[in-house]
Each structure stands twice: as structure tokens, then as C-alpha cells.
Amino acid sequence: MNNHWNQFIYKCWAPFYDAFFNNGMFYRARKKVFQDVHFSSEQRILFVGVGTGADLAFIPHEVNVTAIDYSSEMLQKAKDKYKNPSITFHQMDAQQLTFDSFSFDVVVASLILSVVPDAEQALKEMTRVVKPKGTILIFDKFETKKKSAAFPKKIFRPFVKLLGTDIGLSFEHVFEASRDQLILKENSSVMLKGMYRKIILQKVDE
């Protein structure tokens, strides 16, 4: 995967994305991810890879939200759905955030680490812009520990990447590069027996 290919493939996905990834079990999984997360109007929230804005439905209207996505077509879908003045949209690369360090209280990253070419770099950028003791909330698909699933994934992984996502990403590997700055608070299954997970990370107090 690379940025140019992702830009093309998500331009193709944009008209249909909600029908696939904001319905049925995906909607229930998103709801489960956010059900115990509490936001306040004093917080600054960053959505990295906001896509068509599927997660914004779970955020109180008064919360100060900044939402970014690399795909202008996906971002436009989110803008069309959410005209709330407390939400600011920017086209931006998750691997090269232009925000100052320590800018946000919470960073939300849904289905983005498995999409970007360099997931470790994207997590490093999220870690940089979140405040000390701030939270990074991740909803994404990761490689499971089950050996029975390893061989089929190895076969299909290159083909699935052509659709703009990676089904073989190891969270443990991605997390290792930022381990000294983050505390793992939760790593729980929300869908498909652990393939899709809710992960909560807290930045250490510097």
C-alpha cells in the first residue's frame, strides 16, 4: 500500500463505504468501542482517518473535534453529514500530522493503522500530538494469535491490500516502537473473535 494507491482506492470506496462499514456488525462494533468512553466540552479531540464520519455519531455535539483524512472524497462525505461548527475538517496524512505536539486530549483512530503504509509512524504521530496523560482510542483489525487463521491470511493478504487495507497487521509490533511513551490500558475484542479490537492507550506523564 502507498498513499497514491490509497487515495485512488478510497475515492472508489467513498460512495459505498457507509453501506459496508457503518452498518450491521460494524455499527455495533463502533457502538461498543465508544459506549464507555466519556468526552467533555473542555477536551480537544482529534479523529485520525475520520473517513465518512461514521464515528462522529457517537460524540456529543458540543465537543471540540478536529477530523482529518487523506482522501478528499471520504472527507467530503463527512463534511456533508456533519455541519456542526464544533467540528473542523482537514485533509492530512496520518503519518505526517501538521499539529503541534501536545495539542489534543484524546486521539481517535478507527480503521486507519491497517490502512496507512507505515502504521508505526502513524502511531508515533498520534503519540506526539496527544497531551501527557492523554488517551489514544483505537478501533482496528489486527492479526490474531490463532495459527489456524495464519495460512489463509498469508495467502489473501496481498490481494486484500489492493482493496486498501491490511488483514495481517500486528498490533504488538506497531505498539513496540512507541511502548516507552504509552501505557496499554485496554486491548479487547469487539468483532470477529478478536480480529477487530478496541485498544486504549494512555500517554505517560512527561
N, C-alpha and C positions, 0 to 999 in steps of 0.2 A: 504494500500500500504506500502511496505517496500523496502529497497534498493536491497535486493536479488531478490525479485519478479520483480522489475523494470528492473534489469539487464537482467533477463531472457526474459521478455516480449518485451523489446526493441531490444534484439538480434533477436527476431522473426519479429519485425516491420521493422528492418533496410533495408531489400531488397525491401520493398514496400512503405516505408514512403513517399518518394517524390511523388509517384503517387497519394497519398491521400492528403498530407498536403503541397505540393508545386505546386499545380495545381488549375485551376479554381478559385473559390471564395477565397480559401486560399491564392493563389498567389496575387490576387487583394487586399486582406486584408493586406498582408505583404507590398505590394507596398504602400498602403495608410498609413501604420504605419511609413514608412521611408521617404515619399515624402517631408515632411517639416523639416526633421532633417538634419543638416549640420555637416559634420565631417571635421577635418583638419589634416594635417600631423603632427602637433605638439601635437595632443592628443594621449593618450593611451586608447584603447577601449577594454573592456572585454565582451565577449559573454558567458553568463552563460547558459549552456544547449544548445550548438550550434547544437546538433543533426547532421543531414546530411549536414549542412551548408547552408540551404535554405536562411537565411537572409544575408549571405555574398555577395550575388549577388548585394545587394543594397549599398555596402560600396566601396568607392574609393580604387583603388589598392595600393595607396601609404600610406594609413593609417596604423598605428601600431596597430595590432589586436592580442589579446590573446583569444583563444577559448577553452572552457572546456566542457566536457560531461562525465557523469558517465558510459555510455555504450561505450565499446571499439569498438563495431561493428558500431554504429552510427558515432563515431568519425572517424573511418577509411574511411567511405563514404565521410565525409567532407574533409579529407586529400587527397583522390583520386581526388576529384573535384577541390580543390584549393591548388595548389602547389606554391602559391605566397610566396616569402621569408619574406614578412612583416607580415605573419600570423603564429603564434605559437600555436600549439595544445597540450593540456594536458588532461589526464584522471583524473577527480577530482569530488568530491562530492560537489554539490552546497551548502550543509548545513555546510560544513567544508572547506572553501576555505583556501589554504595554502599561499596566497599572504599577503604581509604586508598591514597594514592599510594605507589608503590614497594613493593607488597605481595607481588608474585609474581616468581619466576624465569623462568617460562615461561607464556605465554598461548596457548591453542589455540583457533582459531576455524574450525570446519568448517561450511560452507554457511550462514553467518549474515550475512555482509556483503551477500549478494544477497537477503536476506530482510527486514532491518530497513528502516524508512522512510528513515533517514539513515545511510548507510554511513560517510560521513566522520566523523560524530560517534562512531559505534561504534568506529572505529579510533582516534580520539583518546582515547577512554576506555581502550581496551586499552593504549595507549601510556602513559597516565598511571599505570596500576596496575602496570605491569611495571617491574622494577628497572633501573637503568643497566647496560648490557651484557647485559640480559636478552633473551629471544627471544620473538617472536610468530610462531607457525606457523599458516599459513592454508591451508585446502583449500576451494576455492570455484570457481564458474563465473564467467567474465568474458568480455566482448566480445573477439572475436578480430580480427586485422588484415585478415582476408580480406574483400575487397569483395564477393565473390560471395554471402557469407552475410549481408551488411548489410541488403539489402532484405527478405528473408523474416523476419529478426529484427524489423525495424521494423514489419512487419505483425502478427506474432504476439505481440510483446512485451506489449501491453496485456492480451491475453487470458491469457497465462501469469502475469502479475502477479496476476490474480484467483485463481490457484492458490497464491499465497503466495510467489512468487519472481520475480526479475528476471533475464532472459537477456541484457540489454543493458548491464550494469554495466561501466564501465571501471575496471580496477584502477589504471591510471595516474592517472586523475582522483581517485580515492579517496586514493591514496598522496600526492598533491601537497600536501594540507593538513597532513600530518604529516612531510613529507620532511626538515625541519630537525632532527627528533628521531630519525629512523630510518635505518638503513643496509639497503639491499636486498642480501641475501646469496644468494638463490636465487629464480628465477621459472621453473619448468619445467612442462611438460605432463605430466599423469598420466592423462588420458582425453579422448576425442573430439577429438583433434587440436588440443589447446591450449585448448579451451573450459573444461575443468576443470584447474586448476593447483595446484601446490604452491608456496607462497611462504613464504620465511623472511626475517623482518626482525629486525634487532638494534637495540636502543635504544642511542643514543650514551651515552658515559660523561659524566655531568654533573659 
